Amino acid sequence: MTRRFLKPALYTLALLALASPVQAAEYKFDPNHTSVIWNAGHFGFSAPHGIFSGGEGTLHFDENAVEKSKVDVTIKTAGLATGIAKFDEHLKSKDFFNSEKFPDAKFVSTKVEKTGEKTGKVTGDLTLLGVTKPLTLDVIFNKSGAHPMNQKPTVGFTATGVIKRSDYGMNFGVPNVTDDVQIQIEAEANGTDAKAPSEKAE
């Protein structure tokens, strides 16, 4: 093959490698695109919701052997936001998350199961308010491939579950404020061995 055709061929092979299915690799969660949305019933009249943004941690993911995957992620509870300053202040107080004393909520997986082509269950230990309890999440595998902004290998997931807050000692308002809290997690994770993102990347 002449030099004239060698460069385009190598470039094409590189693009194909980036677009190919994700193999076993280490990833870091993108804090700009990893968040936990929650909602809880309030006296039966409404179900206010809020969001924790900025999740950070690591993911070992093998698309061809999902059961070998591992998750370790931390959310800063002080990052909670509802859009109402007074409500945020109360939620961060000792009545609820006690963010000053317990700044982190941490989830570490103990078991990963594939339940369908794009679905699975992740069971792990959730530590909140200094208490660790098991939690199982239903997970949808959204997509894998090269991120168009930074060209890093990227994977994305949506996960849902239910947390019983009294299990962690968060008893304020029960049962008027529901004990079961619905959560939805949106997560992106970038490969750790790829080039750094462009300064313009969001």
C-alpha positions in Angstrom: 0.0 0.0 0.0 1.5 3.4 -1.0 1.9 6.3 1.5 -0.8 8.1 -0.4 -3.4 5.5 0.7 -1.9 4.6 4.0 -2.9 7.7 6.0 -6.6 7.6 5.0 -6.7 3.8 5.8 -5.2 4.3 9.2 -7.6 7.2 9.9 -10.6 5.0 8.9 -9.4 2.2 11.2 -9.1 4.6 14.1 -12.7 5.8 13.5 -13.9 2.2 13.4 -12.2 1.4 16.6 -13.8 4.3 18.4 -17.3 3.4 17.0 -17.0 -0.3 17.8 -18.7 -1.9 20.9 -17.2 -1.0 24.2 -14.8 -3.7 25.5 -13.7 -4.1 29.2 -12.4 -0.7 30.3 -12.2 1.7 33.1 -14.3 4.8 33.1 -14.8 7.9 35.2 -18.3 9.4 35.7 -18.7 12.8 34.1 -19.9 15.1 36.9 -21.5 17.5 34.4 -23.8 14.7 33.2 -24.3 12.5 36.2 -27.2 13.2 38.5 -29.8 11.8 40.8 -33.4 13.0 40.5 -35.7 12.1 43.5 -39.3 12.6 44.4 -41.3 12.0 47.6 -45.0 12.4 48.4 -46.1 15.3 50.6 -49.3 14.6 52.6 -50.7 13.0 49.5 -51.2 16.4 47.9 -48.0 16.4 45.7 -44.7 14.7 45.1 -42.0 17.4 45.2 -38.7 16.5 43.5 -35.1 17.6 43.6 -31.8 16.8 42.1 -28.3 15.9 43.2 -25.7 16.9 40.5 -22.0 16.2 40.1 -21.7 12.5 40.7 -18.1 11.3 40.7 -16.5 7.9 40.7 -15.4 5.0 38.6 -16.9 2.4 36.4 -15.4 -0.9 35.2 -17.6 -1.9 32.3 -17.4 -4.9 29.9 -20.2 -4.9 27.4 -19.4 -8.5 26.5 -19.4 -9.7 30.2 -21.7 -7.3 32.0 -21.7 -9.3 35.2 -18.0 -8.4 35.7 -18.8 -4.7 35.8 -18.3 -2.6 38.9 -19.5 0.8 40.1 -18.2 3.1 42.7 -19.8 6.6 42.8 -20.2 9.4 45.3 -22.6 12.3 45.4 -22.2 15.4 47.5 -25.4 15.9 49.5 -24.8 19.6 49.8 -25.2 19.8 46.0 -29.0 19.1 46.4 -31.2 21.6 44.6 -35.0 22.0 44.3 -35.1 25.5 43.0 -36.4 26.8 46.3 -33.6 28.1 48.6 -35.5 27.6 51.9 -36.6 24.1 51.0 -32.9 23.3 50.1 -31.8 24.6 53.4 -34.2 22.4 55.3 -33.3 19.3 53.3 -29.6 19.8 54.0 -30.4 20.2 57.8 -30.3 17.5 60.5 -34.0 16.8 59.7 -33.0 15.2 56.5 -29.5 14.8 54.9 -27.5 16.5 57.6 -25.0 17.5 54.9 -22.6 19.3 57.2 -21.9 16.1 59.2 -22.5 13.6 56.3 -21.4 15.3 53.1 -21.2 12.2 51.0 -23.7 9.6 49.7 -21.8 6.6 48.3 -22.8 3.6 46.2 -20.6 0.6 45.6 -21.8 -2.3 43.6 -21.7 -5.9 44.8 -23.5 -7.6 41.9 -24.4 -6.8 38.3 -26.9 -8.9 36.3 -27.9 -8.6 32.6 -31.7 -9.0 32.2 -32.1 -8.1 28.6 -30.3 -6.7 25.5 -30.2 -3.2 27.0 -31.3 -3.8 30.6 -29.9 -5.1 33.9 -29.9 -4.9 37.7 -27.2 -3.5 39.8 -27.1 -4.4 43.5 -24.8 -2.6 45.9 -24.3 -0.9 49.2 -25.6 2.6 49.6 -24.1 4.6 52.5 -26.1 7.6 53.6 -26.0 9.5 56.9 -23.3 7.1 58.0 -25.5 4.0 57.5 -24.9 1.4 54.8 -27.8 -0.7 53.4 -28.2 -2.8 50.2 -29.9 -1.1 47.2 -30.9 -2.6 43.9 -31.3 -0.5 40.8 -33.0 -1.3 37.5 -30.6 -0.1 34.7 -31.1 0.8 31.1 -27.9 0.8 29.0 -28.4 3.9 26.7 -25.4 4.0 24.4 -21.7 3.4 24.0 -19.3 5.0 21.5 -17.0 7.9 20.9 -18.3 11.1 22.5 -18.7 13.7 19.7 -17.3 16.5 21.7 -14.1 15.0 23.2 -13.7 11.8 21.3 -13.4 9.7 24.5 -15.0 6.3 24.6 -18.2 7.0 26.5 -21.1 5.0 28.0 -24.4 6.2 29.3 -27.0 4.7 31.6 -30.4 5.4 33.2 -31.2 3.7 36.5 -34.2 3.7 38.8 -34.9 2.5 42.3 -36.5 3.2 45.6 -34.8 4.2 48.9 -36.6 3.8 52.2 -35.2 6.8 54.0 -36.1 5.6 57.5 -33.6 2.7 56.9 -30.9 5.4 57.1 -32.4 7.2 60.2 -34.1 9.9 58.1 -37.4 9.8 59.9 -38.6 13.4 59.8 -42.2 13.7 58.6 -42.9 10.0 58.1 -45.5 9.0 57.0 -46.8 12.4 55.9 -43.7 12.8 53.9 -43.4 9.4 52.3 -40.8 7.0 53.6 -40.2 5.5 50.1 -38.3 7.9 47.8 -38.2 7.3 44.1 -34.9 7.9 42.4 -33.8 8.2 38.8 -30.1 8.3 37.9 -28.7 9.7 34.7 -25.1 8.9 34.1 -22.3 9.3 31.6 -18.8 7.9 32.0 -15.7 8.6 29.9 -12.8 6.2 29.3 -9.8 7.1 31.4 -7.1 6.2 28.8 -8.4 8.5 26.0 -7.3 12.0 25.2 -8.4 14.9 27.3 -11.6 16.8 26.3 -11.4 20.0 24.2 -11.6 23.2 26.2 -14.9 23.9 24.3 -16.5 20.6 25.3 -19.4 20.9 27.7 
